[in-house]
Amino acid sequence: MPVQQSRMEPVHPEAIALFRHAIATLAYRFAVAVRDSPNGFADYTPCPGGRSPGQILAHLNVLIEWSTNVVEGSSDRPKEALLVWDQAVRRFVALLNAFDATVATAARPFPAEKLLQGPLADALTHVGQLTMLRRMASSPVHAESYFRAEIQAGQIRLDV
C-alpha cells in the first residue's frame, strides 16, 4: 500500500542533513551497545515475558526496513525474523546504510517528522534497552561521551 505523497512538502536539504545525522547517531549508539557483547547475550532475558536482545534486534531491523519502505513510497511493513546474533547485527548495519542512502537520494517528499517521532525514536529507545541489558547481563558497555563522538551523516559502521 503506497504512502500518501500528495500532502507532504519536500524535505529541505538542511532537514535531510539533520535527519541523516540522526540515522548516523543511531548507528553509532548501536555499535557501542553491541560491541564485544558476550556469547549468549541474544537470548538473555532479565524477567519472564521480557524481550531478549535478539528479539529487540529483530524489531529494530523491522523498524529500519519499514522506514526505508516509507521513504520509497510504500507502507509495507516487513515481518519480524529472529536471526543468529552476528547476522542480525550485520543486517541492522546494512539496513541503516540502505535507509541512509535512500534518504540521501529521495526523489519525492517523505514524512521525515513522522519517521523521526516514530520508528527512529523507537529505535533509539531500543538501543538504550540493549545498553541497559548489557549491564544487567554483567557485561556493561564502556563509558562513552556521545557529545564528543565523531558522528557524521553517511558514516554507518560497527567499528566506532
C-alpha positions in Angstrom: 0.0 0.0 0.0 1.6 3.3 -1.0 2.1 6.1 1.4 0.1 9.3 0.6 2.6 11.6 -1.0 0.3 14.5 -2.1 0.0 16.2 1.3 3.7 16.2 2.0 6.0 19.1 1.4 9.5 18.4 0.0 12.1 17.9 2.7 14.6 20.8 2.8 18.3 19.9 2.4 19.0 21.2 5.9 16.4 18.8 7.3 17.8 16.0 5.2 21.2 16.6 6.7 19.9 16.6 10.2 17.8 13.5 9.6 20.8 11.7 8.2 22.8 12.8 11.3 20.1 11.2 13.4 20.5 8.0 11.4 24.3 8.1 11.9 23.7 8.8 15.7 21.5 5.7 15.9 24.2 3.7 14.1 26.9 4.9 16.4 24.9 4.2 19.6 24.0 0.8 18.3 27.7 0.0 17.6 28.6 0.9 21.2 25.7 -1.1 22.5 26.7 -4.3 20.7 30.5 -4.0 20.7 32.0 -7.0 22.5 28.6 -8.4 23.5 29.1 -11.7 25.3 28.2 -15.1 24.0 24.6 -15.9 24.7 23.6 -12.2 25.1 21.0 -12.5 22.3 19.0 -14.9 24.5 19.4 -13.0 27.8 16.0 -12.2 29.5 16.0 -10.4 32.8 12.4 -11.4 33.6 9.7 -13.7 32.4 7.9 -12.2 29.3 10.6 -9.7 28.7 12.1 -9.2 25.2 15.6 -10.7 24.7 18.3 -8.7 23.0 17.8 -10.9 19.9 14.1 -10.1 19.9 14.8 -6.4 20.3 17.3 -6.5 17.4 14.7 -8.3 15.2 12.3 -5.5 15.9 15.0 -2.9 15.2 15.5 -4.5 11.8 11.8 -4.2 11.0 11.7 -0.6 12.1 14.5 0.4 9.8 13.4 -1.7 6.8 9.9 -0.3 7.1 11.3 3.3 7.4 13.2 2.7 4.1 9.9 1.5 2.5 8.1 4.6 3.7 10.7 6.9 2.1 10.4 4.9 -1.1 6.6 5.5 -1.0 5.3 2.2 0.4 3.9 1.4 3.8 4.7 -2.3 3.6 5.9 -3.5 7.0 8.2 -6.5 6.9 7.8 -9.5 9.1 10.0 -9.8 12.2 12.6 -12.6 11.9 15.0 -13.8 14.6 18.5 -14.3 13.2 21.7 -15.5 14.7 23.0 -12.5 16.7 26.0 -11.7 14.5 23.8 -12.0 11.3 21.2 -9.7 12.9 23.8 -7.1 13.9 25.2 -7.1 10.3 21.7 -6.9 8.9 20.9 -3.9 11.0 24.0 -2.1 9.8 23.2 -2.9 6.2 19.6 -1.8 6.7 20.8 1.5 8.2 23.1 2.1 5.3 20.3 1.4 2.8 18.0 3.7 4.8 20.6 6.5 4.8 21.2 6.1 1.1 17.5 6.2 0.4 17.0 9.3 2.4 20.1 11.0 0.8 18.7 10.4 -2.7 15.0 10.6 -2.1 13.3 11.8 -5.2 9.9 12.5 -3.6 8.7 14.1 -0.4 8.6 11.8 2.6 7.2 12.2 6.2 10.6 13.0 7.9 9.0 14.3 11.1 6.8 11.2 11.4 9.7 8.9 10.8 11.7 10.8 13.4 9.0 10.7 16.1 8.0 7.1 15.3 10.5 4.5 14.2 13.7 6.4 14.7 12.8 7.5 18.3 11.6 3.9 18.9 14.9 2.5 17.6 16.9 4.9 19.8 14.9 3.7 22.8 15.5 0.0 21.9 19.3 0.6 21.5 19.2 2.1 25.0 17.5 -1.1 26.2 20.3 -3.1 24.7 22.8 -1.0 26.6 20.8 -1.5 29.8 20.5 -5.2 29.2 24.3 -5.4 28.7 24.7 -4.0 32.3 22.1 -6.4 33.7 23.9 -9.3 31.9 27.1 -8.4 33.7 28.7 -7.1 30.5 28.3 -3.3 30.7 29.3 -1.1 27.7 32.3 1.2 28.2 31.7 4.8 29.2 31.2 6.9 26.1 30.8 10.7 25.5 28.2 10.9 22.8 28.6 14.7 22.7 32.3 14.3 21.8 31.8 11.4 19.4 32.8 11.9 15.8 29.5 11.2 14.2 28.9 12.1 10.6 26.0 11.6 8.2 26.6 8.6 6.0 29.1 7.1 8.5 27.4 3.8 9.4 29.6 1.0 10.6 30.3 -1.2 13.6 33.9 -0.2 14.2 33.4 3.0 16.2 
